[in-house]
Amino acid sequence: MRAVLMAPLMLVGALSTPSAPPRVPAEARRTTAPPLVVIVLENKEYSSIVGSTTARYLGRRFIPSGTLFTNYHAIEHPSLPNYLDMTSGTDSGCYDDLCPRRSYRTNNIFHQLTTAGVDWRAWMGSMPSRCALRSSGMYAVKHNPAPYYSNLFPDTCRAHDVPYPSALPALAPFTFITPNICDDMHDCSVSHGDHWLRNEVPDLLAAGAVVVITFDEGSSNKGGGGHIVTAVSGPGVEAGAKDSKAYDHYGLLAGLEDWFGVHRLHHAKTHLPLPLT
């Protein structure tokens, strides 16, 4: 495992109702909450992960150490609209993977945190340079939502959207991670992606982070974009728990926004927030 530099940070879990709990100001949260990390994998249905002998780290270590959301669905197909849904509460009219970068003025979690003075990072596997606007090698820009939001330019995207680090740095309050298109199971096997998680996630947990692992979409149309695995582990998360309430990417965003004490955006306003602790 890599050497770990630890930094304090954190979040507050959402309640089991779409109405928001009392908000803790973002300024206060920076010094009281553990770091929050969201890892997004690719294109696998729930049934191909849970109970699978090829997803041993997920099934035998990560999921049992925290809470599994058994009734979580992606919003739509294909990939990019789901990344926009989970970071802004809407796909902004983007219905495929070819939508232009720097094109959406839509408010989003990255812009919200920047405005609130909360540090964040997006770590992108195999990205050749900061905030790369074009796919290259194993890096797929369609799996990196930040470059699509015009309100993160000219400077914010380059400052915060960075290649995946070779050694684990001190964690920002929020980190959004997309592995490269092999490590995220898009072009490679479940076992390959599971091996990547086994190598990377324990260090994040050891650094005190609350870690959410989800998938952008499944292989079916259940719920719009497929029935997918989403689970959370880390400080304050009940081990071995299962939550069967209906959640989706809008609810993930609502949970993130409640955690950081910022207002819910678009469809996140009316969807059940994912409880993160």
RAVENBEL-V696610 format. One line per field, one symbol per residue. phi: phi as a letter, one per 40 degrees, with the letter a starting at -180 (. if undefined). Layout:
phi=???
//
This chain:
phi=.ccbbcacaiabccccaccccdccdddccdbbcccbbbbbbbfbcdccbcgcccbccdcbbccccabbccbbbccabccddcccdcbbgacfgcbacbcccfbbcdcacccdcdccgbcabbbbcgccadfccbcafccbccbbcdcccccbbcbccccbcbddccbccdccdbbbbbccccccgcbbcdcccccdcccbcdcccccgccbbbabcabbbbdghbhcbcbabahdgcccgcbbcccbaccccddccccdcgbccbfcccbbccccca
//
